[in-house]
Protein backbone atom coordinates (compact mmCIF):
# COMPACT_ATOMS: atom_id res chain seq x y z
CA UNK A 1 0.00 0.00 0.00
CA UNK A 2 0.99 3.59 -0.37
CA UNK A 3 3.70 4.81 2.02
CA UNK A 4 3.31 8.24 3.51
CA UNK A 5 6.27 10.30 4.70
CA UNK A 6 6.44 10.38 8.48
CA UNK A 7 6.60 13.76 10.21
CA UNK A 8 7.55 14.70 13.74
CA UNK A 9 4.89 16.12 16.08
CA UNK A 10 6.55 19.53 15.65
CA UNK A 11 6.25 19.28 11.86
CA UNK A 12 2.58 18.34 12.16
CA UNK A 13 1.90 21.34 14.41
CA UNK A 14 3.66 23.69 12.00
CA UNK A 15 1.56 22.39 9.11
CA UNK A 16 -1.62 22.71 11.17
CA UNK A 17 -0.70 26.35 11.86
CA UNK A 18 -0.31 27.04 8.14
CA UNK A 19 -3.87 25.88 7.53
CA UNK A 20 -5.18 27.89 10.49
CA UNK A 21 -3.46 31.03 9.17
CA UNK A 22 -4.90 30.39 5.69
CA UNK A 23 -8.37 29.81 7.14
CA UNK A 24 -8.30 33.17 8.93
CA UNK A 25 -7.66 34.83 5.58
CA UNK A 26 -10.28 32.67 3.82
CA UNK A 27 -13.10 32.17 6.36
CA UNK A 28 -15.66 31.13 3.75
CA UNK A 29 -13.50 28.32 2.35
CA UNK A 30 -13.00 24.74 3.53
CA UNK A 31 -10.02 22.46 3.99
CA UNK A 32 -10.55 20.92 0.57
CA UNK A 33 -10.10 24.40 -0.95
CA UNK A 34 -6.84 24.76 0.98
CA UNK A 35 -5.69 21.34 -0.16
CA UNK A 36 -6.47 22.13 -3.80
CA UNK A 37 -4.64 25.46 -3.64
CA UNK A 38 -1.51 24.00 -2.07
CA UNK A 39 -1.34 21.07 -4.48
CA UNK A 40 -1.91 23.31 -7.51
CA UNK A 41 0.82 25.69 -6.35
CA UNK A 42 3.24 22.79 -5.94
CA UNK A 43 2.51 21.36 -9.38
CA UNK A 44 2.64 24.76 -11.07
CA UNK A 45 6.18 25.17 -9.73
CA UNK A 46 7.12 21.92 -11.44
CA UNK A 47 7.37 19.95 -8.22
CA UNK A 48 5.96 16.46 -7.87
CA UNK A 49 3.27 15.52 -5.42
CA UNK A 50 3.23 12.17 -3.62
CA UNK A 51 -0.34 11.37 -4.65
CA UNK A 52 -0.60 13.19 -7.97
CA UNK A 53 2.12 11.93 -10.26
CA UNK A 54 2.19 12.19 -14.01
CA UNK A 55 1.86 9.25 -16.37
CA UNK A 56 1.59 5.83 -14.82
CA UNK A 57 2.48 2.66 -16.64
CA UNK A 58 0.61 -0.51 -15.69
CA UNK A 59 2.16 -1.83 -12.50
CA UNK A 60 4.20 1.28 -11.63
CA UNK A 61 2.01 2.47 -8.76
CA UNK A 62 1.64 -0.46 -6.42
CA UNK A 63 -0.33 -1.30 -3.33
CA UNK A 64 0.87 -4.53 -1.74
CA UNK A 65 2.49 -5.58 -4.99
CA UNK A 66 -0.54 -5.11 -7.25
CA UNK A 67 -1.08 -2.17 -9.53
CA UNK A 68 -4.22 -0.21 -8.77
CA UNK A 69 -5.51 -0.83 -12.26
CA UNK A 70 -4.99 -4.57 -11.87
CA UNK A 71 -6.69 -4.38 -8.48
CA UNK A 72 -9.80 -2.89 -10.13
CA UNK A 73 -9.83 -5.72 -12.66
CA UNK A 74 -9.44 -8.26 -9.88
CA UNK A 75 -12.48 -6.77 -8.16
CA UNK A 76 -14.70 -7.07 -11.19
CA UNK A 77 -14.17 -4.05 -13.46
CA UNK A 78 -15.34 -4.88 -16.99
CA UNK A 79 -14.89 -2.99 -20.28
CA UNK A 80 -18.58 -2.10 -20.58
CA UNK A 81 -18.87 -0.81 -17.00
CA UNK A 82 -19.43 2.75 -15.85
CA UNK A 83 -16.62 3.59 -13.43
CA UNK A 84 -16.06 6.64 -11.19
CA UNK A 85 -12.60 7.82 -10.16
CA UNK A 86 -13.36 9.86 -7.01
CA UNK A 87 -10.47 12.26 -6.48
CA UNK A 88 -9.04 11.54 -9.91
CA UNK A 89 -6.33 14.20 -9.76
CA UNK A 90 -4.24 14.36 -12.92
CA UNK A 91 -5.60 11.01 -14.19
CA UNK A 92 -2.42 9.10 -13.33
CA UNK A 93 -4.60 6.02 -12.76
CA UNK A 94 -7.60 7.24 -14.73
CA UNK A 95 -5.59 7.20 -17.96
CA UNK A 96 -5.56 3.39 -17.95
CA UNK A 97 -9.17 3.04 -16.85
CA UNK A 98 -10.25 5.40 -19.65
CA UNK A 99 -8.28 3.34 -22.16
CA UNK A 100 -9.91 0.13 -20.91
CA UNK A 101 -13.54 1.31 -20.79
CA UNK A 102 -15.92 2.17 -23.60
CA UNK A 103 -16.89 5.75 -24.57
CA UNK A 104 -18.39 7.77 -21.66
CA UNK A 105 -17.69 4.87 -19.31
CA UNK A 106 -15.25 6.85 -17.16
CA UNK A 107 -16.21 9.63 -14.77
CA UNK A 108 -13.44 11.55 -13.02
CA UNK A 109 -14.32 13.74 -10.04
CA UNK A 110 -11.99 16.10 -8.23
CA UNK A 111 -12.00 19.30 -6.16
CA UNK A 112 -9.69 21.17 -8.55
CA UNK A 113 -10.37 22.31 -12.11
CA UNK A 114 -6.62 22.78 -12.55
CA UNK A 115 -5.99 19.08 -11.87
CA UNK A 116 -8.77 18.06 -14.25
CA UNK A 117 -7.27 20.27 -16.96
CA UNK A 118 -3.84 18.73 -16.36
CA UNK A 119 -5.41 15.29 -16.65
CA UNK A 120 -6.97 16.17 -19.98
CA UNK A 121 -3.53 17.19 -21.24
CA UNK A 122 -2.14 13.87 -20.08
CA UNK A 123 -4.61 11.72 -21.99
CA UNK A 124 -4.35 13.78 -25.19
CA UNK A 125 -6.97 14.85 -27.70
CA UNK A 126 -7.15 11.55 -29.57
CA UNK A 127 -8.15 9.58 -26.49
CA UNK A 128 -10.36 12.45 -25.31
CA UNK A 129 -12.38 12.32 -28.53
CA UNK A 130 -12.48 8.53 -28.74
CA UNK A 131 -13.35 7.73 -25.13
CA UNK A 132 -15.25 10.90 -24.11
CA UNK A 133 -14.33 10.76 -20.41
CA UNK A 134 -16.59 12.80 -18.16
CA UNK A 135 -14.63 15.09 -15.81
CA UNK A 136 -16.41 17.09 -13.11
CA UNK A 137 -15.70 19.23 -10.08
CA UNK A 138 -17.13 17.56 -6.96
CA UNK A 139 -20.38 19.28 -6.00
CA UNK A 140 -23.91 18.24 -5.02
CA UNK A 141 -25.00 18.65 -8.65
CA UNK A 142 -22.15 16.60 -10.12
CA UNK A 143 -22.57 13.84 -7.52
CA UNK A 144 -26.25 13.58 -8.46
CA UNK A 145 -25.33 13.57 -12.16
CA UNK A 146 -22.78 10.80 -11.69
CA UNK A 147 -25.15 8.74 -9.54
CA UNK A 148 -27.72 8.89 -12.34
CA UNK A 149 -25.22 7.11 -14.62
CA UNK A 150 -25.50 4.09 -12.24
CA UNK A 151 -21.79 3.23 -12.01
CA UNK A 152 -20.77 -0.35 -11.34
CA UNK A 153 -17.54 0.64 -9.64
CA UNK A 154 -16.15 3.65 -7.81
CA UNK A 155 -12.55 3.82 -6.69
CA UNK A 156 -10.04 6.13 -5.08
CA UNK A 157 -6.56 5.72 -3.65
CA UNK A 158 -4.69 8.21 -1.45
CA UNK A 159 -7.88 10.30 -1.13
CA UNK A 160 -9.57 9.43 2.18
CA UNK A 161 -6.42 10.22 4.14
CA UNK A 162 -6.69 13.84 2.90
CA UNK A 163 -10.35 14.27 3.91
CA UNK A 164 -10.62 16.69 6.83
CA UNK A 165 -12.60 15.22 9.78
CA UNK A 166 -15.14 18.05 9.42
CA UNK A 167 -15.74 16.95 5.82
CA UNK A 168 -15.85 13.19 6.41
CA UNK A 169 -19.65 13.07 6.59
CA UNK A 170 -19.93 14.89 3.25
CA UNK A 171 -17.41 12.49 1.69
CA UNK A 172 -19.29 9.41 2.90
CA UNK A 173 -22.60 10.88 1.75
CA UNK A 174 -21.22 11.53 -1.72
CA UNK A 175 -19.78 8.05 -2.01
CA UNK A 176 -22.98 6.35 -0.89
CA UNK A 177 -25.11 8.43 -3.25
CA UNK A 178 -22.88 7.46 -6.17
CA UNK A 179 -22.84 3.77 -5.17
CA UNK A 180 -26.64 3.70 -5.37
CA UNK A 181 -28.01 0.17 -5.18
CA UNK A 182 -25.71 -1.40 -7.75
CA UNK A 183 -22.17 -0.13 -7.20
CA UNK A 184 -19.12 -1.00 -5.17
CA UNK A 185 -16.38 1.36 -3.96
CA UNK A 186 -12.75 0.17 -3.79
CA UNK A 187 -10.53 2.41 -1.71
CA UNK A 188 -7.64 2.54 0.72
CA UNK A 189 -7.99 3.93 4.25
CA UNK A 190 -5.88 4.56 7.32
CA UNK A 191 -8.21 3.90 10.25
CA UNK A 192 -7.67 4.14 14.01
CA UNK A 193 -9.02 2.06 16.86
CA UNK A 194 -10.05 5.12 18.85
CA UNK A 195 -10.04 8.79 17.98
CA UNK A 196 -8.96 10.28 14.66
CA UNK A 197 -5.27 11.21 14.52
CA UNK A 198 -3.75 13.89 12.30
CA UNK A 199 -0.27 12.70 11.34
CA UNK A 200 0.67 15.40 8.84
CA UNK A 201 -0.61 18.81 7.87
CA UNK A 202 -2.94 17.28 5.28
CA UNK A 203 -3.37 13.65 6.37
CA UNK A 204 -5.50 11.80 8.92
CA UNK A 205 -5.98 8.29 10.21
CA UNK A 206 -9.71 8.44 10.82
CA UNK A 207 -11.58 6.76 13.65
CA UNK A 208 -12.76 3.40 12.33
CA UNK A 209 -15.79 3.49 14.62
CA UNK A 210 -16.82 6.91 13.31
CA UNK A 211 -16.24 5.90 9.70
CA UNK A 212 -18.31 2.74 10.03
CA UNK A 213 -21.06 4.66 11.82
CA UNK A 214 -21.26 7.22 9.02
CA UNK A 215 -21.46 4.41 6.47
CA UNK A 216 -24.18 2.61 8.43
CA UNK A 217 -26.25 5.79 8.72
CA UNK A 218 -26.32 5.88 4.92
CA UNK A 219 -27.03 2.19 4.46
CA UNK A 220 -23.44 1.19 3.77
CA UNK A 221 -20.90 -1.26 5.11
CA UNK A 222 -17.19 -1.82 4.61
CA UNK A 223 -15.50 -5.11 3.79
CA UNK A 224 -11.78 -5.42 4.52
CA UNK A 225 -9.93 -6.85 1.53
CA UNK A 226 -6.42 -6.34 2.91
CA UNK A 227 -4.86 -4.86 6.01
CA UNK A 228 -1.50 -4.06 7.54
CA UNK A 229 -0.18 -1.94 10.40
CA UNK A 230 0.55 1.72 9.80
CA UNK A 231 2.97 3.01 12.41
CA UNK A 232 3.05 6.75 13.06
CA UNK A 233 6.51 6.65 14.60
CA UNK A 234 6.79 10.27 15.69
CA UNK A 235 3.38 10.22 17.35
CA UNK A 236 3.75 6.81 18.97
CA UNK A 237 0.49 5.64 17.37
CA UNK A 238 -0.48 2.66 15.25
CA UNK A 239 -3.36 2.57 12.75
CA UNK A 240 -4.58 -0.02 10.29
CA UNK A 241 -3.98 0.56 6.62
CA UNK A 242 -6.78 -1.12 4.71
CA UNK A 243 -7.92 -1.84 1.21
CA UNK A 244 -11.71 -1.72 1.47
CA UNK A 245 -14.78 -2.56 -0.54
CA UNK A 246 -17.76 -0.40 0.41
CA UNK A 247 -21.26 -1.43 -0.65
CA UNK A 248 -24.84 -1.10 0.54
CA UNK A 249 -25.64 -3.52 3.32
CA UNK A 250 -28.18 -5.39 1.18
CA UNK A 251 -26.00 -5.49 -1.93
CA UNK A 252 -24.08 -8.63 -2.87
CA UNK A 253 -21.12 -8.09 -5.20
CA UNK A 254 -20.97 -10.67 -7.96
GIFEN-V836826 format. One record per backbone hydrogen bond with DSSP energy under -0.5 kcal/mol. CO is the residue of the C=O (numbers start at 0). NH is the residue of the N-H. E is the energy in kcal/mol with one decimal. If there is no record, write none. Layout:
BEGIN
co: [CO CO]
nh: [NH NH]
e: [E E]
END
This chain:
BEGIN
co: [7 8 9 10 11 12 13 14 15 16 17 18 19 20 21 25 29 29 30 31 32 33 34 35 36 37 38 39 40 41 42 48 56 56 59 60 62 65 66 67 68 69 70 71 72 77 78 80 81 81 82 83 83 84 84 84 87 90 92 92 93 94 95 96 101 104 105 106 106 107 108 108 109 111 112 113 114 115 116 117 118 119 122 123 124 125 126 126 127 130 132 133 135 138 139 140 141 142 143 144 145 146 151 152 153 154 155 158 159 160 161 163 164 166 167 168 169 170 171 172 173 174 175 178 178 183 183 184 184 185 186 188 188 189 190 191 191 196 196 198 199 202 202 203 204 205 206 207 208 209 210 211 212 213 214 214 215 218 220 222 222 225 227 229 229 230 231 231 231 232 236 238 239 239 240 241 242 242 243 244 245 246 247 249 250]
nh: [11 12 13 14 15 16 17 18 19 20 21 22 23 24 25 28 32 33 34 35 36 37 38 39 40 41 42 43 44 46 45 51 59 60 61 67 65 62 70 71 72 73 74 76 75 80 101 82 151 152 106 85 154 86 87 108 90 94 95 96 97 98 99 100 104 82 133 84 108 135 86 87 137 115 116 117 118 119 120 121 122 123 126 127 128 129 130 131 131 103 134 107 109 142 143 144 145 146 147 148 148 149 183 83 185 85 187 161 162 203 163 166 167 170 171 172 173 174 175 176 177 178 179 181 182 153 185 186 245 155 243 190 241 205 239 193 207 198 204 6 202 198 199 205 196 191 210 211 212 213 214 215 216 217 217 219 218 248 246 224 244 242 240 231 238 232 234 235 236 235 231 229 190 241 227 188 224 225 186 222 184 220 250 251 252]
e: [-2.3 -2.2 -2.1 -2.3 -2.4 -2.2 -1.6 -1.6 -2.3 -2.5 -2.2 -2.9 -1.7 -1.1 -1.3 -1.9 -0.6 -1.7 -3.0 -2.2 -2.4 -2.5 -2.3 -2.6 -2.3 -1.8 -2.5 -2.7 -1.1 -2.1 -1.8 -1.3 -2.5 -0.5 -0.8 -1.2 -1.5 -2.3 -2.3 -2.1 -1.9 -2.6 -1.3 -2.3 -1.8 -2.1 -1.5 -0.5 -2.2 -1.6 -2.6 -0.8 -2.5 -0.8 -0.8 -2.5 -1.8 -2.2 -1.2 -1.3 -3.2 -1.8 -1.4 -2.2 -2.0 -3.2 -2.8 -3.2 -0.5 -2.7 -2.9 -2.3 -2.3 -1.7 -2.6 -2.3 -2.3 -2.1 -1.7 -1.8 -2.0 -1.5 -0.6 -2.0 -2.5 -2.2 -3.0 -0.5 -1.6 -3.1 -0.7 -2.8 -1.9 -2.6 -1.9 -2.2 -2.8 -2.5 -1.7 -0.6 -1.3 -1.8 -1.2 -2.4 -2.7 -2.2 -0.8 -1.9 -1.8 -2.4 -0.6 -2.3 -1.0 -2.1 -2.6 -2.5 -2.5 -2.4 -2.6 -2.0 -2.3 -2.5 -1.5 -0.9 -2.5 -2.8 -0.5 -0.5 -2.7 -1.8 -3.5 -0.7 -3.3 -1.5 -2.9 -1.2 -3.0 -0.6 -2.9 -0.6 -1.0 -1.5 -1.3 -0.7 -2.5 -3.4 -2.5 -2.8 -2.1 -2.5 -2.0 -2.6 -2.3 -0.7 -1.0 -3.4 -1.8 -2.5 -1.9 -0.6 -2.4 -1.9 -3.3 -0.5 -3.0 -1.1 -1.0 -1.2 -1.6 -0.8 -3.2 -2.7 -2.7 -0.7 -1.2 -1.9 -2.9 -1.5 -2.1 -3.1 -2.3 -2.4 -2.1 -0.5 -0.5]
END
